[in-house]
Every structure is written in structure tokens, then in C-alpha cells.
Amino acid sequence: MTDYGEEQRNELEAIESIYPDSSNVARTFTITVTSDAGENEDTIEVTLKFIYVEKYPDEPPLYEIVSQDNLEDSDVEGILTLLQQQAEENLGMVMVFTLVTAVQERLNEIVDQIKSRREEEKRKKEKEAEEAEKVAFQGTVVTIENFLSWKAKFEQEMAEIKRKKQKEEEQSGKNKLTGKQLFERDHNLDTSDIQFLEDAGNNVEVDESLFQDLDDLDLDEDDPDFDPVDLESDDD
């Protein structure tokens, strides 16, 4: 007949020596499992709780995850499924160490998966950056569709510019007066010169220096072409 109590006590002693930080109260104990350090020294950690049933190890222990760090919900579900599989495969033998070892290996696999996901995301971002740079260097590929779209937009912009220019020219033409319009608009222009002479009266002065003295002119009276009448007519 199997002495379940003896087997359970012997396993607890072994667990306490292997996992000194584990806690043990009656037939209930907890063990914290930490993965190996991954990229950037990241680790994953879970705390497992085991409870011996009366007929353990012929029946599997009760177990649960009481705390975890850096695990996704899907990873937690995966660990619980793993514990169930390992417990069924090891019935009849003390199995807590086997279960904890399986969880440790799964945590290391998850760390590797996280590293792979990060590397994949990094490669994806680098590829996207390269594609963006390539597109920027090559420019937009011209197709019939985008050319027609650009042409319609360009013609619309040019039509708007032409319309504004015509409007400005029309407005400028309305504001610009011809010489006749200016003369008709200002009736003082036709009397301005006469008014100036009347205002001056007898005070109009003539600058005599503008005229040369005939005596200063070097004229040869013996010259057959000389005609004093021309001078008198000029003087007049």
C-alpha cells in the first residue's frame, strides 16, 4: 500500500532544498519560477501554487498561477495547459519538480519569442522606412488616372487665376480716366493759363541775358551775303 504522506513529505524536503524561497503551509506551497534573462535583461516570472490531494502522486496536485510578470493572457493559458499535460503524463510519480521544470522551459521559450517578435518588428520598420525613402526618391509614378486628376486641377487653378486677372484689369480700366475725361472733370484747366497771365499783370519780367547784343556779333558787312534787313526782321 502506498504511503502518500511519506512521499509527499520527502518531496517537500527536496523542493525546499531546490527552491529555498518557496513557502510551505501544511500541504500547500508556492514556488516562483523566473525565466533566463533575455534581450535587455528582460525576464518573465510566474508564481505557482500547489496543493497536495490525499492520494498524490496517484492523483495530480491542484495548481494555479497566483501572480505573473510580463506575460500575455494567451501565455498564461498556455502554461496552465502545459501543467495539465505534464501532470497526466507523470501520474504515480512525485511530479512537482517536473512540473516546475516544464514551466521554466516554457518561460524561456516565451522570452525567445518576444525577442523574435521585437526583431521582426524592427525589420518591418526598417523595410517600411526604406520603401518610404525609395518612393520619395523616385517620386509619384504617373498613371492615366493621376495625370487626368492633376490636369483637371491645374486647369481649374489657371482658370481661377485668369478670372481674377480679368477682374483686376476691368476694375483698373474703370478707375483710369482719359485726357478728355480729366479736362471735362476739371473746368479750371481751360482758364488756368489765362488766369496766370492776368494775375501777373505788368510784372512779367524778361531775362535780357537770354538775348545777345548785336554789337557783340562778329558780322562782316563787306560780305556779299550780308543783309541788314535780315537782322531787323530777326530783331522784330
Stockholm file with secondary structure:
# STOCKHOLM 1.0

chainA/1-236         MTDYGEEQRNELEAIESIYPDSSNVARTFTITVTSDAGENEDTIEVTLKFIYVEKYPDEPPLYEIVSQDNLEDSDVEGILTLLQQQAEENLGMVMVFTLVTAVQERLNEIVDQIKSRREEEKRKKEKEAEEAEKVAFQGTVVTIENFLSWKAKFEQEMAEIKRKKQKEEEQSGKNKLTGKQLFERDHNLDTSDIQFLEDAGNNVEVDESLFQDLDDLDLDEDDPDFDPVDLESDDD
#=GR chainA/1-236 SS CCCHHHHHHHHHHHHHHHCTTCEEETTEEEEEEECCCCGGGCCCEEEEEEECCTTTTTSCCEEEEEEEESCCHHHHHHHHHHHHHHHHHTTTSCCHHHHHHHHHHHHHHHHHHHHHHHHHHHHHHHHHHHHHHHHHHHCCCCCHHHHHHHHHHHHHHHHHHHHHHHHHHHHHHHHCCCHHHHHHHCGGGGTHHHHHHHHHGGGCCCCGGGSCCGGGSCCCTTCTTCCHHHHHHHHC
#=GC SS_cons         CCCHHHHHHHHHHHHHHHCTTCEEETTEEEEEEECCCCGGGCCCEEEEEEECCTTTTTSCCEEEEEEEESCCHHHHHHHHHHHHHHHHHTTTSCCHHHHHHHHHHHHHHHHHHHHHHHHHHHHHHHHHHHHHHHHHHHCCCCCHHHHHHHHHHHHHHHHHHHHHHHHHHHHHHHHCCCHHHHHHHCGGGGTHHHHHHHHHGGGCCCCGGGSCCGGGSCCCTTCTTCCHHHHHHHHC
//
